[in-house]
Amino acid sequence: MGIDFASVKADQPLPELKLPPINRTTLALFAGASGDHNPIHIDIDFARKAGMDDVFAQGMLPMAYLGRLLTTWVSPQRLRGFSARFAGITHLGDELTCSGRIVEQIDHDGERNGERLGKFEIQVVNQSGEVKITGEALIAF
């Protein structure tokens, strides 16, 4: 994962991460892994009583996928910042695609705490192009 700061260009996209459709097993496994056992994500009767058609993904699930997108491209030790804004509910059957692009090289006289940084816009969309999460990441080179 040796990324050369000089080789990264503005608007350069990250390789996309395409995921299989969200299913009940994924939601149950993520509930166990994250500790988010809110029944609206795993109990269809509870979700319907709350006015939903069915259960839906925990917001942190697609954000975790964004983390995977970033750490597939660079080592986790290079991640200096990672923020997200939730823009839509991720439903069962949604096929998510995570993407990103560099928007700025922060080379203020070459360094910040001895590091050169790249600022990235990142997002998660479903198969219909509906945005589920937008965010940004700061990566050291």
N, C-alpha and C positions, 0 to 999 in steps of 0.2 A: 504494500500500500504506500509506496514511495511517490507522493505527489509533488511535483516541482511547481513552486509558486509561479515561476516565469511562464510555464506552459499552460496555465489556466487563464482563459480569456473571458472578458465580460460577455454575458448572455450565453455562455457555454452551459449546455444542459447536463445534468447528472443522468446516468443511465437509469431508466424507469424501473420501478419495482411493481410488477403485476401480481396480484394475489388471487387465490381461489375465492369463489363465492362465500360470503359470510353464512355460517350455518349455526344451528343450536349447539353443536359440539364445540365449535370455536368459542362461543359465548360462555359456555360452562367451563371450559379449560381456562379462559382468560379470567373468569371470576375467581377460580382457585388460585391462579398465579398472582393476580393483583390484589386479592382480598376484597374486591368490589362485588359483594353478593346481593346487591340491590335486586329484589325480585322482579323489578320491571324489565330486567335484562335476561331473566331465565325462567320466569313463570308466566305462561300465556294468560292464565286466568287473572293474575294480578295486573298484567299489562292492559288487558281489556277493561278491567274495572277502573283503570286510570285513564280510559278513553283512547287507548292505542289499539290498532288492529292486531298487533302481535308484539312480541318482544323485539328489542333492538339493541345494537351494540353499545357497550360502554364507550364513552367518549375517548377514554384513554387507549382503546384498542387501535384505532387508526393512528393515533399519535405514536403509539409504540411501533407501528409499521413505518412511520416517518423516521423514527430512530434507527430502524433496520436499514432503511434506504441510505441514511447518512453513514452508518458504520459498516456498510458493505463497501462503500467508496473510500472511507478513511478509517483509521483505527479510532476506537472510542477515546483514546488519550488526546486526540487532536480536537475534539469537540469542546468549544469554549462557551457556547451559548446555544440554546434551543428553546424557542417559544412557539406557541400555537394559539390560534383562535378557532373555536368550534363554529362551523358555519351551517351544519345540517346534520340530521339524524342519519346514522348508518343502519339500514334495514337488512333483515335476512335476505339473502340472495344478491346483495350488492357485491359487485366485483370491483374491488378497489385498485386504483393505480396511484402510486406515489411518484412524484416528480419534483424536480428542483432545477434551479439555474443560478449561476453566480451572478450577482448584480453589482458587486463592488470588490475590488482588491484594496485592502486597507494597508497601505504601504507608506504611512505618514513618516516620511524620512526613513522608511525601511523597517521600522520596528514598533512594536507595542509590547512592553515587558519582554523584549527580546524575541518577539514572534511576528511573523507576517501573517495576516489574516485575510480570509475570504468571507464575504457576507453572501448568503444564499437565500433566495426565496424558495419555499417548499410548499407543497400542497398535496392533498388527497382528493381524488375525484372518483365517482362511480362510473359504471359502464355507460351511463347517459350523459356524462359530463357534468353532473351536479357536484359542486364543491362541498366537501365534508369538513375539511380543515385547511386553513392557510397558516403559514408561519414563516419563521426565518431561523437561520442557523449561522453561527459564527465558527469557522474552522481555521485552525492554525496550520500553516504549511512549514 
